Amino acid sequence: QLTTPPISNPKVLFGPHTNIKMNRFLLALLSALLIVSTSAFAPSVSSVRVPTQQYSLLDTVSSMYNNWGKKANASHILFKPSQFDEDAAKAKLTEMKAEIGNDPEKFAAAAKEWSGCPSAKDGGSLGEFGPGMMVKNFDDVCFSEEVGVVQGPISTQFGEHLILITSRTGEE
């Protein structure tokens, strides 16, 4: 008769003999569950929704797994649906992007003047964040596009954005 001994030592599950990728996946899954479960109770920011792909649990886990160990610093300019309709926001952001170029000082000044986000007072700076902490479209840009280049317009459920990735760590 085969019996499984009780696991009294957690190193048996997450020790040096287990697959590191499996540990990484399990940690990403648990983190994503925590993020998704707490964000499910967050109040809705706006009753107007811009059509966009929102994070599902799989998207969150996938971003955390694919970008494991990475951190990004970014600034953004947000036009909320209450400021401009989608087409007008995209047109204005495209015009601003041409004026700003990739100049971080011009970007910060434009964010202070135009952005509908509380981060506007800090020049649009969002500080450092990890994968899966932002909505999908925003996260995809911050962890895949070139650092130091203004990206956008990017659509999310919060509105239209220009994004400047100021730094990214953990690159292979």
Residue frames relative to the residue before (quaternion, step in Angstrom):
aa qw qx qy qz dx dy dz
Q 1.0000 0.0000 0.0000 0.0000 0.00 0.00 0.00
L 0.2641 -0.7735 0.5615 0.1287 3.55 -0.84 1.08
T 0.0010 -0.7775 0.6289 -0.0011 3.54 -0.93 0.88
T 0.3686 -0.7033 0.5625 0.2305 3.51 -1.15 0.62
P 0.3883 -0.7237 0.5093 0.2570 3.59 -0.68 1.01
P 0.5547 -0.5928 0.4452 0.3778 3.60 -1.07 0.57
I 0.4084 -0.6979 0.5313 0.2526 3.54 -1.08 0.72
S 0.0612 -0.8227 0.5651 -0.0028 3.54 -0.31 1.25
N 0.7226 0.3640 -0.2206 0.5447 3.54 1.25 -0.31
P 0.3675 -0.7606 0.4857 0.2249 3.65 -0.46 1.15
K 0.5474 0.6132 -0.4080 0.3973 3.61 1.18 -0.36
V 0.5377 0.6064 -0.4110 0.4175 3.58 1.22 -0.36
L 0.7069 0.4371 -0.2603 0.4913 3.58 1.03 -0.79
F 0.8239 0.1582 -0.0431 0.5425 3.58 0.85 -0.95
G 0.3731 0.7570 -0.4592 0.2774 3.55 1.03 0.72
P 0.7638 -0.3988 0.2630 0.4340 3.53 -1.31 -0.11
H 0.6550 0.5298 -0.3231 0.4312 3.60 1.20 -0.34
T 0.6020 0.5513 -0.3716 0.4423 3.60 1.23 -0.07
N 0.6164 -0.5534 0.4234 0.3668 3.48 -1.29 0.41
I 0.4577 -0.7045 0.4721 0.2670 3.61 -0.70 1.07
K 0.6366 0.5231 -0.3375 0.4552 3.59 0.99 -0.75
M 0.6294 0.5192 -0.3399 0.4677 3.60 1.03 -0.70
N 0.6347 0.5152 -0.3311 0.4712 3.60 0.97 -0.80
R 0.6497 0.5190 -0.3073 0.4627 3.56 0.96 -0.90
F 0.6555 0.5087 -0.3045 0.4678 3.57 0.97 -0.88
L 0.6679 0.4994 -0.3065 0.4590 3.60 0.87 -0.90
L 0.6494 0.5021 -0.3178 0.4745 3.58 0.97 -0.79
A 0.6425 0.5089 -0.3178 0.4766 3.60 0.99 -0.80
L 0.6451 0.5216 -0.3161 0.4604 3.59 0.97 -0.85
L 0.6744 0.4832 -0.2971 0.4727 3.58 0.87 -0.91
S 0.6439 0.5112 -0.3204 0.4706 3.60 0.97 -0.80
A 0.6568 0.5106 -0.3080 0.4615 3.57 0.94 -0.88
L 0.6220 0.5330 -0.3417 0.4607 3.58 0.99 -0.78
L 0.6542 0.5074 -0.3071 0.4694 3.56 0.97 -0.83
I 0.6639 0.4991 -0.3039 0.4666 3.60 0.90 -0.91
V 0.6979 0.4720 -0.2818 0.4591 3.59 0.79 -1.00
S 0.6735 0.4990 -0.3164 0.4440 3.60 0.90 -0.83
T 0.6856 0.4527 -0.3047 0.4817 3.61 0.98 -0.68
S 0.6650 0.4935 -0.3252 0.4566 3.61 1.01 -0.67
A 0.5471 0.6141 -0.4037 0.4007 3.61 1.17 -0.36
F 0.7199 0.4232 -0.2414 0.4943 3.57 1.16 -0.55
A 0.4684 0.6715 -0.4485 0.3584 3.59 1.27 0.03
P 0.5033 -0.6510 0.4627 0.3299 3.60 -0.98 0.72
S 0.5522 -0.6003 0.4682 0.3399 3.52 -1.18 0.59
V 0.4352 -0.7175 0.4857 0.2445 3.57 -0.90 0.95
S 0.8120 0.0082 0.0550 0.5810 3.57 0.97 -0.81
S 0.4383 -0.6770 0.5151 0.2902 3.55 -1.11 0.61
V 0.6217 0.4880 -0.3351 0.5129 3.58 1.28 -0.29
R 0.0922 -0.8112 0.5771 0.0216 3.58 -0.70 1.07
V 0.2855 -0.7137 0.6146 0.1772 3.52 -0.88 0.98
P 0.4813 -0.6667 0.4636 0.3300 3.63 -0.78 0.91
T 0.2438 0.7425 -0.5882 0.2080 3.57 -0.69 1.09
Q 0.5154 -0.6171 0.4845 0.3447 3.53 -1.20 0.45
Q 0.2089 -0.7781 0.5816 0.1126 3.55 -0.65 1.12
Y 0.6290 -0.5578 0.3935 0.3720 3.52 -1.25 0.48
S 0.1415 -0.7104 0.6803 0.1121 3.48 -1.05 0.83
L 0.7031 -0.4391 0.3312 0.4508 3.56 -1.25 0.18
L 0.6526 0.5246 -0.3150 0.4468 3.58 0.95 -0.86
D 0.6342 0.5223 -0.3303 0.4646 3.61 1.00 -0.80
T 0.6590 0.5161 -0.3075 0.4526 3.57 0.94 -0.92
V 0.6703 0.4845 -0.2956 0.4782 3.57 0.88 -0.95
S 0.6481 0.5293 -0.3199 0.4444 3.57 0.93 -0.88
S 0.6684 0.4878 -0.3089 0.4690 3.61 0.88 -0.88
M 0.6671 0.4985 -0.3112 0.4579 3.56 0.92 -0.87
Y 0.6644 0.5013 -0.3023 0.4647 3.58 0.98 -0.80
N 0.7170 0.4635 -0.2553 0.4538 3.59 0.83 -1.03
N 0.7664 0.3128 -0.1655 0.5361 3.57 1.14 -0.61
W 0.1600 0.8381 -0.5059 0.1268 3.56 1.22 0.55
G 0.8284 0.2160 -0.1721 0.4872 3.56 -0.87 0.97
K 0.5874 0.5748 -0.3750 0.4290 3.58 1.24 -0.13
K 0.0740 -0.7340 0.6724 0.0601 3.52 -1.33 0.53
A 0.1402 -0.7833 0.6003 0.0806 3.55 -1.11 0.66
N 0.1789 -0.6994 0.6769 0.1441 3.51 -1.34 0.49
A 0.1023 0.8027 -0.5795 0.0965 3.55 -0.84 0.96
S 0.2204 -0.7081 0.6506 0.1635 3.50 -1.39 0.37
H 0.0482 -0.8087 0.5848 0.0418 3.56 -1.16 0.47
I 0.2613 -0.6797 0.6556 0.1996 3.46 -1.42 0.31
L 0.1157 -0.8110 0.5732 0.0157 3.56 -0.67 1.14
F 0.1032 -0.7244 0.6771 0.0776 3.51 -1.06 0.89
K 0.2832 -0.7697 0.5551 0.1387 3.55 -0.51 1.24
P 0.6255 -0.5382 0.3946 0.4043 3.60 -1.18 0.45
S 0.6297 0.5327 -0.3426 0.4498 3.62 1.14 -0.49
Q 0.6388 0.5209 -0.3240 0.4642 3.62 1.22 -0.37
F 0.7865 -0.0407 0.1035 0.6074 3.56 0.88 -1.08
D 0.4654 -0.6032 0.5301 0.3722 3.57 -1.19 0.40
E 0.7367 -0.4679 0.2586 0.4142 3.59 -1.22 0.44
D 0.6951 0.4754 -0.2888 0.4554 3.60 0.83 -0.95
A 0.6589 0.4976 -0.3084 0.4723 3.60 0.96 -0.86
A 0.6318 0.5332 -0.3275 0.4575 3.60 1.03 -0.80
K 0.6671 0.4981 -0.3020 0.4643 3.58 0.88 -0.92
A 0.6523 0.5137 -0.3155 0.4595 3.58 0.97 -0.84
K 0.6762 0.4828 -0.2955 0.4715 3.60 0.88 -0.91
L 0.6625 0.4996 -0.3123 0.4625 3.62 0.93 -0.84
T 0.6233 0.5287 -0.3367 0.4675 3.60 1.04 -0.72
E 0.6402 0.5100 -0.3086 0.4845 3.57 1.04 -0.83
M 0.6642 0.5035 -0.2992 0.4646 3.59 0.92 -0.89
K 0.6203 0.5562 -0.3336 0.4412 3.58 1.02 -0.85
A 0.6521 0.5066 -0.3102 0.4710 3.59 0.99 -0.83
E 0.6737 0.4953 -0.2920 0.4642 3.61 1.00 -0.81
I 0.6843 0.4997 -0.2711 0.4566 3.58 1.02 -0.88
G 0.1827 -0.7541 0.5915 0.2191 3.55 0.93 -0.93
N 0.6509 -0.4621 0.3637 0.4800 3.59 -0.79 -0.99
D 0.3555 0.7578 -0.4667 0.2855 3.56 1.23 0.58
P 0.3843 -0.7568 0.4783 0.2252 3.64 -0.45 1.17
E 0.6386 0.5246 -0.3364 0.4514 3.63 1.05 -0.66
K 0.6535 0.4859 -0.3107 0.4902 3.59 0.98 -0.80
F 0.6189 0.5456 -0.3381 0.4527 3.58 1.06 -0.79
A 0.6716 0.4991 -0.2966 0.4602 3.60 0.87 -0.97
A 0.6459 0.5161 -0.3185 0.4638 3.60 0.98 -0.82
A 0.6628 0.4942 -0.3017 0.4748 3.59 0.97 -0.86
A 0.6274 0.5336 -0.3333 0.4588 3.59 1.02 -0.76
K 0.6483 0.5203 -0.3143 0.4585 3.58 0.95 -0.88
E 0.7145 0.4596 -0.2531 0.4628 3.57 0.97 -0.84
W 0.8383 0.2954 -0.0896 0.4494 3.59 0.83 -1.00
S 0.6245 0.6083 -0.3614 0.3307 3.61 0.92 -0.80
G 0.3476 -0.7407 0.5468 0.1776 3.54 -1.09 0.83
C 0.5408 0.6055 -0.3934 0.4315 3.58 1.27 0.29
P 0.5831 -0.5806 0.4287 0.3731 3.61 -1.10 0.57
S 0.5858 0.5854 -0.3707 0.4205 3.61 1.18 -0.45
A 0.4334 0.7147 -0.4549 0.3073 3.62 1.25 -0.18
K 0.6349 0.5494 -0.3367 0.4263 3.60 0.98 -0.79
D 0.7096 0.3873 -0.2347 0.5398 3.60 1.26 -0.46
G 0.6094 -0.5707 0.3501 0.4247 3.59 1.15 0.50
G 0.6665 -0.5153 0.2879 0.4554 3.57 1.22 0.52
S 0.4416 0.7243 -0.4451 0.2868 3.60 1.27 -0.05
L 0.2215 -0.7796 0.5784 0.0927 3.54 -0.91 1.03
G 0.4650 -0.6774 0.4469 0.3537 3.58 1.26 -0.13
E 0.6872 -0.4634 0.3651 0.4240 3.54 -1.31 -0.39
F 0.0632 0.7844 -0.6138 0.0625 3.55 -1.07 0.82
G 0.4187 -0.7063 0.5218 0.2314 3.52 -1.25 0.48
P 0.6902 -0.4580 0.3465 0.4402 3.57 -1.29 0.11
G 0.7860 0.3155 -0.2491 0.4697 3.54 -1.09 0.77
M 0.5914 0.5961 -0.3688 0.3985 3.60 1.24 -0.08
M 0.7106 0.3561 -0.2331 0.5602 3.59 1.24 -0.32
V 0.6369 -0.5043 0.3934 0.4305 3.57 -1.25 0.25
K 0.7377 -0.5016 0.2406 0.3825 3.53 -1.18 0.73
N 0.7089 0.4580 -0.2925 0.4496 3.61 0.61 -1.07
F 0.6488 0.5101 -0.3075 0.4736 3.58 1.01 -0.82
D 0.6545 0.5253 -0.2907 0.4596 3.57 0.94 -0.98
D 0.6367 0.5427 -0.3263 0.4399 3.58 0.94 -0.91
V 0.6657 0.4953 -0.2974 0.4723 3.58 0.94 -0.90
C 0.7107 0.4996 -0.2747 0.4121 3.57 0.76 -1.06
F 0.7722 0.3379 -0.1899 0.5034 3.59 1.09 -0.59
S 0.7478 0.3668 -0.2522 0.4925 3.61 1.20 0.20
E 0.6918 0.4822 -0.2912 0.4517 3.60 1.08 -0.55
E 0.6853 -0.5216 0.3443 0.3739 3.54 -1.33 0.40
V 0.4536 -0.6754 0.5221 0.2558 3.56 -1.03 0.91
G 0.7996 0.3056 -0.2289 0.4635 3.58 -1.07 0.81
V 0.6554 0.4652 -0.3015 0.5130 3.57 1.30 0.05
V 0.4270 -0.6902 0.5196 0.2672 3.59 -0.89 0.94
Q 0.1513 -0.7954 0.5861 0.0321 3.57 -0.79 1.12
G 0.6162 0.5758 -0.4100 0.3475 3.55 -1.12 0.60
P 0.4687 0.0044 -0.8429 -0.2642 1.40 -2.50 -0.22
I 0.2035 -0.7465 0.6285 0.0790 3.53 -1.18 0.86
S 0.2687 -0.7734 0.5557 0.1445 3.60 -0.84 0.98
T 0.0578 0.7470 -0.6617 0.0276 3.55 -1.10 0.84
Q 0.6775 -0.4704 0.3469 0.4465 3.58 -1.24 0.01
F 0.6289 0.5379 -0.3354 0.4501 3.61 1.25 -0.26
G 0.7030 -0.3904 0.2659 0.5317 3.57 1.25 -0.41
E 0.6465 -0.4884 0.4112 0.4177 3.53 -1.23 -0.62
H 0.1322 -0.8218 0.5540 0.0152 3.58 -0.94 0.94
L 0.1679 -0.6356 0.7244 0.2074 3.43 -1.50 0.30
I 0.1252 -0.8036 0.5808 0.0354 3.58 -0.92 0.90
L 0.0887 -0.7538 0.6494 0.0475 3.53 -1.02 0.90
I 0.2193 -0.7574 0.6040 0.1159 3.58 -0.51 1.20
T 0.2175 -0.8219 0.5160 0.1046 3.58 -0.42 1.21
S 0.7886 -0.1209 0.0502 0.6008 3.60 1.16 -0.50
R 0.0699 -0.7648 0.6381 0.0557 3.54 -1.30 0.37
T 0.1364 -0.7900 0.5945 0.0621 3.58 -0.88 0.94
G 0.7183 0.4579 -0.3269 0.4092 3.53 -1.30 0.29
E 0.3563 0.7257 -0.5054 0.3017 3.58 1.24 0.36
E 0.4319 -0.7002 0.5062 0.2589 3.56 -1.09 0.70
